[in-house]
């Protein structure tokens, strides 16, 4: 067994060669020699320069000042992205939003108006020479056109023709007014027979009646433009009254009426609609359609229509913002005006 006797440290320093391995390790790495070491004096000069530059604050603030100008222009580029996004919309989206609404094409079956029926009904015949009757309705249409163009909306181009009582000439005036308006250049006139009780537009013009206004209101699958027929009078279209029922008044007050009329006039600034309705004091359709038009013409017969009837009819049509009066069958003019005989005189 190896002898392990205590060895004196002093003896170990005097005779280092005879120290054990542990004693030599303690002498080199032990705690006796701990303490700060002296700074070497022979260090190269170039090694001290980097240490002095790191301690200086000036080089650190200089890079920070250079970063700020680079960050500033990046913020506008970020905030401008949302404003440019609508311009870069997918193909077709922007076109649908900015594209104006196109008017529907009136594509009902073609109608040829019997000119003999027009003469017998004392209506304006487009091919005939200018008459006093045409000149009178030219004055009426000028007033309606001026107000419609001043308003510049769809309602003003929907005109209701009515009378307080039967026999005052409302269908006669509605038909002649539609023919006179159709003579204007670049204007389409849709004459709608809204007198479901006594429809007479087609009879006066000598054409066959077919599905019309009430059919479009009752059946939502029908397209109203397919029930409006062009005629051989340029610019004139006709829509029949259609199939009448006990629910005509309820159909006229439904939301479907707005949908049908809006479809016929939307996107068509040169399209006018003329309604021939029943007398206001005899049936309710006139009062119900008054809310869907911008102008109403109340036809009164000279020397026959009473003031009380006129007041009552005007009250029933009060949903229309503009009510005009048209005196029919007048035999005199306070100013002595008489149209139609100017060309007959010799100069």
Helices and strands as residue ranges (DSSP letters): H 9-14, G 16-18, H 21-29, G 31-33, H 46-55, H 58-85, G 86-88, H 93-98, H 115-120, H 132-151, G 155-157, E 158-163, H 170-182, E 188-194, H 201-205, H 213-218, G 224-227, E 229-230, E 236-239, H 248-252, H 255-265, E 271-277, H 285-289, G 290-292, E 295-301, H 307-316, E 323-328
